[in-house]
């Protein structure tokens, strides 16, 4: 059994909305170049695999047949289909769009199956994390929802409880919608409030359908939230919820657009804090799910300064060879990236982060703190379904 399965081939760079679009495939190329310089892909127990274009039947586990046909048609003809969200500024049509988006789905589904069947303990698909795609339309840079297809693959293979933790700055609305009324899936999204950021959803009071109350958890943080408050929210919500739910598989989305340098969001979460979140999710998977963990990428639009470092850390955590945040970024990588972008790149693998560690919830609730009020509101909305106390740990 491989310790960690990593999905990567240059074919994954085909998901390309064009040179002016924020979701540049270059972020993946730079990430895997950095991972290679750090020796992560050659570590013991790592299996690097590609992904093939899957049959439509697999895509239809997450999408309507009409939508899959629409993506194929738009991809071939190069014409917009606004009824299906194709051809917008967020999701422009490009040649080969169907194959490129479908390949990402296959990468995540194959990862889930490998982990569930015991062929790998962990798996990572950094091209995945397309959490906005809806059953019948594209949304927010996402054409096909690989996360939904992956979780449904686990359920089809007999999983009874799957936990999904999403730390992207944007609400994981497509995944939430798919499992809104499914008690087998716990979705936790920690994101910037919809009052200030796309897609405008993910409110604290959104807790799931009539058959799955408390299975939907939303932590809608105020703009400007920084490291210690962000990590406090993660520890006060995700940790007790996942422990109480006792999943057999943990799937996590690690969009890194919560970083302060990201051009599309308003949070300020350092590389260091995002690395701590990875450690937390990884440790939870070992604690409650026998180590079964599948991690995917997602957003992240500071293509040179942030994304490669964050996702290289994710690979390091997943292969049990974590990279210290005070380690130097390999000089060869920095020179290459500086040549591409024309400006100097970070020297260290971390940012320094906030000096103070997050206060545990047991240290007390501060009613004057904006994030504490969000945390308490979320705990009050969902904790009673798990016999947990919203005020005390």
C-alpha positions in Angstrom: 0.0 0.0 0.0 1.3 3.4 -0.9 1.4 5.8 2.0 0.2 8.7 -0.1 -1.2 8.9 -3.6 -0.5 12.2 -5.4 -2.4 13.1 -8.6 -0.3 14.9 -11.1 0.6 15.0 -14.7 1.1 17.9 -17.1 -2.3 17.0 -18.6 -3.8 18.7 -15.5 -2.6 22.0 -16.9 -5.3 21.8 -19.6 -7.8 23.4 -17.3 -7.1 26.9 -18.6 -9.6 29.7 -18.9 -7.0 32.0 -20.7 -4.1 34.3 -19.9 -6.1 37.0 -18.1 -8.2 34.6 -15.9 -7.2 34.5 -12.1 -7.2 30.7 -12.0 -3.9 30.3 -13.9 -2.7 26.7 -14.4 0.8 28.0 -13.9 0.1 27.8 -10.1 0.0 24.0 -10.4 3.2 23.9 -12.5 5.0 26.1 -10.0 3.7 24.0 -7.1 4.9 20.7 -8.4 8.2 22.3 -9.5 8.7 23.5 -5.9 7.6 20.1 -4.5 10.2 18.5 -6.8 12.9 20.8 -5.6 12.0 20.0 -2.0 12.2 16.2 -2.7 8.6 15.6 -1.8 7.6 13.6 -4.8 10.5 11.2 -4.4 9.9 10.5 -0.8 9.3 6.9 0.4 5.7 5.7 0.1 4.7 8.4 -2.5 2.9 7.2 -5.6 2.5 9.9 -8.3 -0.3 9.1 -10.8 -2.1 10.8 -13.6 -5.8 10.9 -14.4 -7.7 9.9 -17.5 -10.8 11.4 -18.9 -13.7 9.4 -17.4 -16.9 8.3 -18.9 -19.9 10.6 -18.7 -21.5 8.2 -16.2 -19.0 9.2 -13.6 -19.6 12.9 -14.2 -23.4 12.3 -13.9 -22.9 11.2 -10.3 -22.5 15.0 -9.6 -24.3 16.6 -12.6 -27.3 16.2 -14.8 -26.8 14.5 -18.1 -28.1 17.7 -19.8 -25.4 19.7 -18.2 -22.6 17.3 -19.1 -23.9 17.3 -22.7 -23.9 21.1 -22.6 -20.2 21.2 -21.5 -19.3 18.8 -24.3 -21.1 20.9 -26.8 -19.6 24.2 -25.7 -16.2 22.7 -25.5 -16.4 21.5 -29.1 -18.1 24.5 -30.6 -16.5 27.1 -28.6 -19.8 28.9 -28.1 -21.2 30.2 -24.8 -24.2 28.5 -23.1 -25.3 31.0 -20.5 -28.2 28.8 -19.4 -25.6 26.5 -18.0 -23.1 29.1 -16.8 -20.7 28.6 -19.7 -19.2 31.6 -21.3 -19.3 34.0 -18.4 -16.4 36.1 -17.2 -15.9 33.5 -14.4 -16.3 30.5 -16.5 -15.3 31.3 -20.1 -15.5 28.5 -22.7 -12.2 27.1 -23.9 -11.2 24.3 -26.3 -11.0 21.0 -24.5 -12.9 22.3 -21.5 -14.9 19.1 -21.0 -11.8 16.8 -21.0 -9.8 19.0 -18.8 -12.6 19.4 -16.2 -13.5 15.7 -16.4 -9.9 14.7 -15.8 -10.0 16.6 -12.5 -13.1 14.7 -11.4 -11.4 11.4 -12.3 -8.3 12.4 -10.2 -10.4 13.0 -7.1 -12.7 10.0 -7.5 -9.7 7.7 -8.1 -8.1 9.2 -5.0 -11.2 8.5 -2.9 -11.5 5.0 -4.1 -7.8 4.3 -3.4 -8.0 5.5 0.1 -11.3 3.8 0.9 -10.1 0.5 -0.5 -6.9 0.7 1.4 -4.6 1.1 -1.6 -3.3 4.4 0.0 -3.6 6.0 3.4 -3.8 9.6 2.1 -4.3 11.1 -1.3 -3.9 14.6 -2.7 -5.4 16.1 -5.9 -4.3 19.7 -6.0 -6.1 20.3 -9.3 -9.3 19.4 -7.6 -11.5 21.3 -5.1 -14.0 22.7 -7.7 -16.5 23.3 -4.9 -18.8 25.8 -6.6 -19.9 23.7 -9.6 -23.7 23.0 -9.4 -25.6 20.0 -10.8 -26.8 21.9 -13.9 -24.4 24.9 -14.3 -20.8 26.1 -13.9 -20.0 28.6 -11.2 -17.0 30.4 -9.7 -14.3 29.0 -12.0 -15.7 25.5 -11.5 -17.1 23.4 -14.4 -17.4 20.0 -12.8 -17.6 19.3 -9.1 -14.9 16.7 -8.4 -15.6 16.8 -4.6 -19.2 15.8 -5.0 -18.3 13.0 -7.3 -15.6 11.9 -5.0 -17.8 11.8 -1.9 -20.5 10.0 -3.8 -18.0 7.4 -4.9 -17.2 6.7 -1.3 -20.8 6.4 -0.4 -21.4 4.0 -3.3 -18.6 1.8 -2.0 -20.2 1.5 1.4 -19.0 4.5 3.4 -21.7 5.5 6.0 -20.2 8.7 7.2 -18.0 11.2 5.3 -16.8 14.5 6.8 -15.9 17.4 4.4 -13.9 20.3 5.7 -13.5 23.3 3.4 -11.1 26.2 4.4 -11.2 28.1 1.1 -12.1 31.7 1.6 -15.2 31.2 -0.5 -18.2 29.2 0.8 -18.3 25.6 -0.5 -21.8 26.1 -1.9 -21.8 23.3 -4.5 -20.8 20.6 -2.1 -23.2 21.9 0.5 -26.1 21.8 -1.9 -25.3 18.3 -3.0 -25.4 16.9 0.5 -27.9 19.4 2.1 -30.3 16.6 3.0 -28.0 13.6 3.2 -27.3 12.6 6.9 -24.3 10.5 5.8 -22.2 13.6 4.9 -21.1 16.4 7.3 -20.0 19.5 5.4 -18.1 22.2 7.3 -17.2 25.4 5.5 -15.0 28.1 7.1 -15.1 31.1 4.8 -15.4 34.8 4.5 -19.0 36.0 5.0 -21.2 36.1 2.0 -22.0 39.7 2.9 -18.6 40.6 1.5 -17.6 37.8 -0.9 -18.9 35.5 -3.6 -21.0 33.4 -3.7 -23.0 35.3 -1.0 -24.1 32.1 0.8 -23.0 30.0 3.7 -24.8 31.7 6.6 -24.6 30.4 10.2 -28.3 29.5 10.2 -27.9 27.2 7.2 -27.8 23.8 9.0 -29.1 21.2 6.5 -32.3 19.8 5.2 -35.1 18.1 7.2 -33.4 14.7 7.2 -29.9 16.1 7.9 -30.2 18.8 10.5 -26.8 19.8 11.8 -25.0 18.1 9.0 -24.3 21.5 7.3 -22.0 23.8 9.3 -21.1 27.3 8.2 -18.5 29.6 9.8 -19.0 32.9 8.1 -16.0 35.1 9.1 -15.8 38.8 8.9 -13.5 40.4 6.4 -10.0 41.0 7.8 -10.0 37.9 10.0 -6.3 37.0 10.8 -4.4 33.9 11.8 -5.2 33.5 15.5 -9.0 34.1 15.0 -9.2 31.9 11.9 -7.4 29.0 13.7 -9.6 29.6 16.8 -12.7 29.2 14.6 -11.3 26.0 13.0 -10.5 24.5 16.4 -13.7 25.5 18.1 -16.0 24.3 15.3 -14.4 21.7 13.0 -12.6 19.7 15.7 -15.5 18.9 18.0 -17.9 18.5 15.1 -15.7 16.0 13.3 -15.0 14.1 16.5 -18.7 13.9 17.3 -19.6 12.8 13.8 -17.0 10.0 13.7 -16.5 9.9 9.9 -14.9 6.9 8.2 -13.3 9.2 5.7 -12.2 12.8 5.8 -12.1 14.9 2.6 -10.7 18.4 2.9 -10.5 21.4 0.5 -7.5 23.6 0.9 -8.1 26.6 -1.3 -5.4 29.1 -0.1 -7.2 32.3 -1.1 -7.7 33.2 2.5 -4.1 34.6 2.4 -3.6 38.3 2.9 -1.9 38.6 -0.5 -4.8 37.0 -2.4 -6.3 39.6 -4.9 -9.9 38.2 -4.7 -10.6 37.9 -1.0 -10.5 40.0 2.2 -9.1 37.6 4.8 -5.5 37.8 6.1 -4.4 34.2 6.9 -0.7 33.4 6.6 1.0 30.4 5.0 1.9 29.4 8.6 -1.7 29.3 9.8 -2.9 27.4 6.7 -0.2 24.9 7.4 -1.5 24.5 10.9 -4.9 23.8 9.5 -3.5 21.0 7.4 -1.9 19.5 10.4 -5.1 19.7 12.3 -7.2 18.0 9.6 -4.5 15.4 9.0 -4.4 14.6 12.8 -8.2 14.4 12.9 -8.2 11.9 10.1 -5.8 9.7 12.0 -7.8 10.1 15.2 -11.3 9.4 13.9 -11.0 7.8 10.4 -8.1 5.4 10.7 -6.0 7.9 8.7 -8.3 7.9 5.6 -7.8 11.4 4.2 -8.2 12.9 0.8 -7.1 16.5 0.3 -7.8 18.7 -2.7 -6.8 22.1 -3.8 -9.3 24.9 -4.7 -8.9 28.6 -4.9 -5.7 30.6 -4.6 -4.8 33.5 -6.9 -1.5 34.9 -5.5 0.0 32.5 -8.1 3.6 33.0 -7.3 3.9 34.3 -3.7 1.4 32.0 -2.0 -0.1 29.0 -3.8 3.1 27.0 -4.4 4.3 27.3 -0.8 0.9 26.5 0.7 0.3 23.5 -1.5 3.8 22.2 -1.1 3.1 22.2 2.6 0.0 20.2 2.0 1.9 17.6 0.1 4.5 17.5 2.9 1.9 16.9 5.5 0.2 14.3 3.5 3.3 12.3 2.9 4.4 12.5 6.6 7.4 14.6 5.6 6.3 18.1 6.7 8.4 21.1 5.5 9.3 23.5 8.3 7.8 26.9 7.8 11.2 28.4 8.5 12.9 26.3 5.8 14.3 28.2 2.8 12.6 28.1 -0.5 15.0 26.4 -2.8 17.0 28.9 -4.7 16.6 27.2 -8.1 12.8 27.6 -7.7 13.0 31.2 -6.7 15.2 32.0 -9.6 12.9 30.3 -12.0 9.8 32.0 -10.6 11.5 35.4 -10.5 12.4 35.0 -14.2 8.8 34.1 -15.0 7.2 36.9 -13.0 9.8 39.6 -12.9 9.8 40.1 -9.1 11.6 38.5 -6.2 9.8 35.6 -4.4 9.6 34.7 -0.7 12.8 33.3 0.7 11.1 31.2 3.4 8.4 28.6 3.3 6.4 30.5 5.8 5.4 34.1 6.5 6.0 34.3 10.2 2.3 34.4 10.9 0.7 35.8 14.0 2.9 35.4 17.1 0.1 34.5 19.5 -1.3 30.9 19.4 -5.1 30.8 19.1 -7.0 30.7 22.4 -8.9 27.5 22.8 -12.6 27.9 23.2 -12.3 26.6 26.8 -10.4 29.8 27.6 -13.7 31.7 27.4 -16.0 33.6 25.0 -15.3 37.2 24.3 -18.6 39.0 23.4 -16.6 42.0 22.1 -14.8 39.9 19.5 -16.4 39.7 16.0 -15.0 36.2 15.3 -16.0 34.9 18.8 -19.6 36.0 18.1 -19.5 34.1 14.8 -18.1 31.0 16.5 -20.7 31.1 19.2 -23.6 31.6 16.7 -22.4 28.6 14.7 -22.0 26.4 17.8 -25.5 27.4 19.0 -26.9 26.6 15.5 -25.6 23.0 15.3 -24.0 21.7 18.5 -27.2 20.5 20.1 -27.7 17.9 17.4 -24.6 16.2 18.7 -25.2 16.7 22.4 -22.4 19.2 22.5 -22.4 22.4 24.7 -22.1 25.6 22.6 -20.7 27.6 25.5 -18.2 25.1 27.0 -15.9 22.4 25.7 
